[in-house]
Amino acid sequence: MKSALLVIDVQQGLFDETPHPFEADTVVERINTLAARARQAGVPVVFIQHETADDELAHGSQNWQLQSGLQVEPNDVKLRKTTPDSFLRTNLEELLDSWNVDQVVICGYATEYCVDTTTRRAAALGYPVILAADAHTTHDKQHASGQQIRTHHNVTLSGIDSFGPRIKAVPTAELHFGE
């Protein structure tokens, strides 16, 4: 299958302020590992950036910029979005079609919002999804830690079969492109 790597919302305003998301630095390292593997295999890498109308993640602001630890290459694609769904009101589906992509690999932030929504939407559009099980994260919440939220979503999302295409949660160490 031809894949694309979607890196969702790993931005300064979400990662650099304290408290940091669960395993923030380790997640960025894992994303860099996945991106390097993807590029080596000729797989497109898409960095998706959320933006808001206010100062929190205003387009072009410091908070909106990609997290400084990410390794971004000139041929990588950057995509702006305004909702948790990376497909809604963006050209993501058209990009994937133009590359003949028939599977997406998803990682990034926030597990329970943008990662979850984009994973479900991708499957609903007919794309099998590989969720990088240890390369997505979120902040601790009042009801659950970031680790618990990630674990919950890895199990829940990979248990959905009603879309048709499968969603699989696979750890970074086991995730390779072009095989």
Disulfide bonds with the S-S distance in Angstrom:
none
